[in-house]
Every structure is written in structure tokens, then in C-alpha cells.
Amino acid sequence: MARKLSLSLSKLGRPLRELLRYELGGPLVALMALITASSILSPRFLEPYNQRILLLQTAPLALLGLGESMVILMGSIDLSPGSTMALAGTISAMTFTRFGHPLSVSILVGVLVGLAIGLVNGLLVTKAKIPSFVATLASLVAGRGMVLVLTEGQPIVGLSQYRVITEEVAGLPTMVWLFIAFGVLNYFLLKRTSVGLVTYAIGGNEEAVRYSGVRVDAVKLFNFILAGGYYAVAGLMMNARLEVAYPWTGWGYELDAIASCVLGGITLSGGVGSPLGPVVGAYMLTLLTNILILLGVNPYFQWVVKGFILVAAAAALTRGVRYVK
Amino acid sequence: MSSELLATRGLVKEFPGVVALKGVDFDLRYSEIHALVGQNGAGKSTFVKVLAGVYSPTRGEIYFKGVRVSIRNVRDAKKLGITLVHQEATLAPNLTVAENIVLGTLGKNGGVLAPLKTSDILEIARKYLEIVGLSIDPRTKVGVLGIGEKQLVQVARALAEDASVVCLDEPTSPLTAVEAERLFEVMKELKARGKSMIFVTHRVEEVFAVADRVTVLRDGYKVFSSEVSKTDPSEVVKHMLGREIERFYPAKKGAEGGNAGVPRLKVVGLTTSQDGKGVILRDISLEVYPGEVLGVVGLLGSGKTELGKALIGMNKIVKGEVYLDGVRVRVRSPVEALKLGIFYVPEDRRREGLVGIMSIAENIILPKVWETSELGLIRVPRREVSVARKWIEFLKVVPPEPNFKVMYLSGGNQQKVVIAKALKARTKVLILDEPTFGVDVGAKVEIRKLIRSLADEGYSVLLLTSDVDEALALCDRIAVLVNGRVVGTYRTSEISRDFLVELLGGRGHGS
């Protein structure tokens, strides 16, 4: 039996190894394995209704992951995604409900809030020379505080017009199209532009890039700002899905954002990983929750499972690295 | 076999894509200093790292005191008494000298949890510091020591671990002549105490200063082995190179005396700030003309590197002026330096010069990446590769593969890639900091030729070097730097080697 298994594995081996040579290979193999396992475990998993929900849940997390990856690829870290999405969502909702501005203006305001927080993060890191972990930890705390002050801890209701983001276009909700579009945009930006090259280079060896006369700080600032924009879009998606802006939206999501990157094959030391990794990672993370619910497992159990999966992903990534800190 | 303390038979070490050792037979006798020489990339470092358990061998046998052993990790090696003194000091800078020395012995008596008594630690440390002839307080933090002292502390630690075989991986490369001399004394003292040493170096004269036997590795093969007394330096060098040395230094064009007109780069009274780390530069004045190589010659710690970094804005200038083509400029960052056409090729290539995980092409185009991009933003891989290919061909980078990752290149080829970066960015003033450091002899010749031909093409080259012979052979003029001050500037034709060495205050450290 064991021999048979190893035989069939070695037959599978060659295309598998071929696939694993690509940056996104590992995550895709893991994704296929998870999908196969889930569809065996629960027949309902592959039903269009379930997949639609899964994709809707993935969308905001995918955007958080995409933003986070811009920062992690530079060898920095961003702890502000959860708070940024909440603040952007809240201020956008207030612009709409309390100040009565049209939806388009409200959405624009939300995005601007995200970009502004990204700007603050970027300036703290590049100008004030505060390590990104601490700088964005401050944004995490202060951002959540601002949400609570603004909302007085109460949810903002009456956001049904945000539903345009969840309406179906060409067979899929707009939101899903949005995250696909942002994924493509992110890929183009990181792999096909000079800013992307510098981003990877900073993650590879920031010192050398500085000595080369490249505007390292400008690129860092740009990436932090753009990441803030991605988080804001995620916040608007939450408004649309829930039609309510909850003050605790995105609580703890910074960890899911980082986990999406790790599951997507992006190393935390920077410089390595596919720009599409976070999308795959976010889908896997959402899938795990989904399948556990379908199987009727105690919902609290999902955190434990996620923890194990994360360790497995990280272990796969550090293969060949001699030691880490 | 029993007359040998350590022996290898058919030792092979393969890395992905490279075979570093191709079946090496090697013997180390009791109380012997066995020099292991070869060009960079010959496999010397790999060989001692295999013995010390840093890498495990792909194939082959290792015998210790006549018994076949398997060394799978550093602990295995240490149990046998084989210790490696690394090229870069591997001490914890935040701990004291004494703590570093006893670190490796922890767990030997009574386990890691055995209580540590400060007085015991100090006593052990003092004992071994005395053997290596270091008269420093063992309570000093290692971070404040000079590189030579760190090397000796590493040796002391090896002794504290009761090593019978000490492998020294190019210990002299960062040392000044005086420090190297001191290390040799210590090595001879250890030999007298019955220790055996494998001494890795690429400086042939050091073999004849200290070793009993010499083995030459080339391209992963052992090509020569002999008693030191039965050979001579030129024979050893011949085996290292494997071909006749071309003219080791290129001919100089008659640029002598032709320095009329406006200097390309002129520095007047440059002084750097006190708060920075490293040497403080005081009142430096110099000029570099188009088509000229100006050597700034100084020993380690003279401020060469600090000068190079100050000129691209990485070291703060508090006083003094810099002129480019007669126009006063302020360079506050490498970004501004690049715009003006000043490029610094760092001594520490891996840390400051290259992004190891990226390809040759990506490294070359990085400084002005917008030039190969559409609208300055959208990358055009085809264009990048063709630009890179041009420079790879011009500089003869091996392998000539634009998509090859830089981290897998040898030292000499890495240096070429950094120089390619500078040239691709259309540099006018090229500042080269020890460009032939840690580069094999063949590449050394090529790089020196290149430096000369670049000057002949009109580049202004500022060559920061501690190698007196290199400076004399390549430079049109030489400024001598001692303790952060220029003590004199001379035409190369007007100065003798002896005088230059005397100015530097020590023996020249040539190769």
C-alpha cells in the first residue's frame, strides 16, 4: 500500500516539481489540495451558491492582503490594515448618511482616508525613521480609537446604496470583479514597472539600493500610501456587504492580511513572492473557515486550524533558509 | 594513515548548479600549519566549511586519527576538535570578550544550566587571551574591538573549546600588516603547543611566512601539494592560475603631466562630522582630472571608505567644498550623486553593492531603471536584457547569462556587475573602494586592466586602496591618507615604493 502510494506520488512528481519552480507554484498546489479535500469532505462545497459566498468573503481580505504584500515585499510590515479599513468605511458611511453626500463622493472620501493613513505610515517610517512594526502599530491603535470616537461605538446603518458593489455583473458580483482587477493591477505594478523592481530590490537588499542612488524613501512612501488605498477599498466592500458600518469591523484583520501573504508564498523577510500570492492566500484562509462551517465544526476551532496551516506554510517557505530571527 | 591527524579522500561537495569540490584528497599532520591556497571560487572556503560541519559533504570520506568519521554538523566537528575561525568575525558584539570565549564551552561541564560564575569565566578567558597574546580586559564588549583583535578572540575561543584542528578561513584579509604578523606569531606558538592548523589564504607570500606545507586548489580540484621548503612562490602562483600570468598590471598611457584645465572633481578642505561611526576625515583636498586615476592609498582605518561615502552623501560633510567640472555642488545623498554622475563602488559588495536574490540584468539596470522603461515606468524586459547583455559582454561576466542570480556569482564577477551598474548609469566620476579585494587573481588582472582602460576613455577614477603595488601600477597620482588626513599627493613617477610604504607607517600589504 505504502509502496503504491509512493509510486503514484513519484509519477505525479515531475509536473509537480515543474509547477513548484514558479513563485506561485507552492500556494497553487496547496490551493488545489485544499479544494480537492474540501469537495470530498463536503458535497456542498463546490455548489455555486457556496462558492459565491466564499468569493464575496474573500474579496475584502484579498485587498488587505494585496496592500500588505506591497509592504512585506519591501521587508517591512504593516499592522494597520484592520483599523484603516474600519476608519475608511466609517468616514465614508458618515459622509453618506450624516452629511448626505452622494455615494460617489462618499466612496472617494473613503479611499482618500485610506491613502492618508498610508501616507502617515510611510512618513513615520521614512522621515521619522520609526521601524514599520511600531509605526503601524500606532496607526492600528489610533485608527481604531478614531473609529470609536466618531461612531461613539454605535454602528452606522442605512448603507443600502452601497449594494452596487455587491450586485452581479456578467455572472459575478462587482466586488469579485474588483478584487480580480486589483490583483491584475498589483501584478502589473510589481512585475512590470520600475517601481515594482525597486520594491523587490528593497526587500532583497535595501542598503545596496540606497548606494545605487535610487529614491528608496519615495518608493517606500508610495507603497505605504497605495497599501492604505487597498485597505480603504476593503472597508468599502464591508460597508456594501453588511450595509452597516460596524465600529469593530476589521478587528484583528491585520493578522489575516499577513497570513494571506504567508499562505500566498511571500516571505516576511522581503523580496520574494508572487504579487498574486495574497489573493490565493486570502482564498485559502476563507476556504478554511467555510469548510469548517459546512462540516459543522465548532466555529471557534477555525482559529486553531488556521494556526496550524500558517505554521505549515511558513515552514514550507523557510525551506533552505539556515536560520531566521 | 595514522601519521595523519586528519585526512580526506575523494571529497565532493555539490551545490545546486555548482560542484565546489570535485574529489579532494587532503592530509593534515600533527602539529602542522597546512596552507590551502587558490583563487576565489577554487573551493578553499567550502573545503574548510565541510571539515567544520558547516556544509555536509555530498560524497567522499573523512578520517580523523585514522578512523573514518562522518561530520554532519558543527557539533560533530567540535566534538572531534575541529573548529573554524570564520572569515567574518562570528562573535556576538553585544557580549564581552570573556562571554564570547566561554560561549562554545557551555554545556560541556554539567550542562547548559550549570551556574556561571563571573570570576570563573574571566579566569578561563584570561588564560586563553594570554596564549593568543591579547592584552585586553576580558570584560570589554566585543563590539568595540578592532577586526584584528576579533580574529584573535575567535582563535582564543577555538582554544577554549579544546580544538585540535583550527581552520582559519582567510584570516588575514581584513588585517593590517602588523596585525597579520601578530597572528602568524600566534599560529607558530599554537603549533609549538601541538595544534594543527589549516590556513586558507590567497596571499602567496603568507604561505611562505608561516606554513609547513601548501596545497593548491583550483576549480574544485587539488592541483598541487608540497612541503613549503621544496617549492617557491612562483610555482605556487603558477598552479593557482593554471596559466601563464598575463602582464599582471596593464601599461599606463602617457597621461603624465597632462593635467591642464579644469579638474573633473575637486575637493577642498573636506571634513566629516564627529557623530558618524568610523574615521573622521579632516581637511581633505584633492583633484581628479578627466582620464586620470587618482589613488587614495591608506591602510585599514585610514578613512578611505569614509571618503568614498562622503563624496556620495552617505557620510555627512560638515566643512569643505566639492566642485564638479568647476561648479560647486552639494551631494547630500546617493540620489544626487547619481544625477551628477558620481558613483561609489563599495568595498563590501554583497552588503552595499548588489541585491543577491535578483538577476545580473536587474542589478545592472537598477540605478536608472526608468531609462529602460516605457514612459519611465513600464518595464520592457527585452530592452533590459539587451542592455545588460552589452555590459556583460564588455566586462566579460561569467556566466554571460542576464537572468543568472547575482548571489551565485564569484567575487570577481560580482565586482564586474557593480562596475557595470556604474557604467550603465553613465558615471563621470567612478569611486572604486578596494575593487580587487576578495577577487581571484585572474579577475584581478582583468579588473585592473578595465580600470586603466576606463580612465583612458576619459572617466575620472578615484581608486581607494590599501594595496601599494596596485596603486603604483594603476594610478597617475597618489594621495596618501593616514588617520583621516591626506599627508601628501605625488605623481606616481616621482614616488618610490619604499617611500610610500614609509609614509603609510608600515609594511605595504601587497599581493
Chai-1 contact restraints between the chains, C-beta under 6 A:
chainA,res_idxA,chainB,res_idxB,connection_type,confidence,min_distance_angstrom,max_distance_angstrom,comment,restraint_id
A,R192,B,I378,contact,1.0,0.0,6.0,A-B,restraint_1
A,R192,B,R379,contact,1.0,0.0,6.0,A-B,restraint_2
A,T193,B,L377,contact,1.0,0.0,6.0,A-B,restraint_3
A,T193,B,I378,contact,1.0,0.0,6.0,A-B,restraint_4
A,T193,B,R379,contact,1.0,0.0,6.0,A-B,restraint_5
A,S194,B,V369,contact,1.0,0.0,6.0,A-B,restraint_6
A,S194,B,W370,contact,1.0,0.0,6.0,A-B,restraint_7
A,S194,B,S373,contact,1.0,0.0,6.0,A-B,restraint_8
A,S194,B,L377,contact,1.0,0.0,6.0,A-B,restraint_9
A,L197,B,V369,contact,1.0,0.0,6.0,A-B,restraint_10
A,A201,B,V355,contact,1.0,0.0,6.0,A-B,restraint_11
A,A201,B,L366,contact,1.0,0.0,6.0,A-B,restraint_12
A,G204,B,V355,contact,1.0,0.0,6.0,A-B,restraint_13
A,G204,B,I357,contact,1.0,0.0,6.0,A-B,restraint_14
A,G204,B,M358,contact,1.0,0.0,6.0,A-B,restraint_15
A,N205,B,V355,contact,1.0,0.0,6.0,A-B,restraint_16
A,E207,B,R351,contact,1.0,0.0,6.0,A-B,restraint_17
A,E207,B,E352,contact,1.0,0.0,6.0,A-B,restraint_18
A,A208,B,E352,contact,1.0,0.0,6.0,A-B,restraint_19
A,A208,B,G353,contact,1.0,0.0,6.0,A-B,restraint_20
A,A208,B,L354,contact,1.0,0.0,6.0,A-B,restraint_21
A,A208,B,V355,contact,1.0,0.0,6.0,A-B,restraint_22
A,Y211,B,P334,contact,1.0,0.0,6.0,A-B,restraint_23
A,Y211,B,P346,contact,1.0,0.0,6.0,A-B,restraint_24
A,Y211,B,E352,contact,1.0,0.0,6.0,A-B,restraint_25
A,S212,B,L366,contact,1.0,0.0,6.0,A-B,restraint_26
A,S212,B,P367,contact,1.0,0.0,6.0,A-B,restraint_27
A,G213,B,P334,contact,1.0,0.0,6.0,A-B,restraint_28
A,G213,B,V335,contact,1.0,0.0,6.0,A-B,restraint_29
A,G213,B,A337,contact,1.0,0.0,6.0,A-B,restraint_30
A,G213,B,L338,contact,1.0,0.0,6.0,A-B,restraint_31
A,G213,B,P367,contact,1.0,0.0,6.0,A-B,restraint_32
A,R215,B,V335,contact,1.0,0.0,6.0,A-B,restraint_33
A,G271,B,I357,contact,1.0,0.0,6.0,A-B,restraint_34
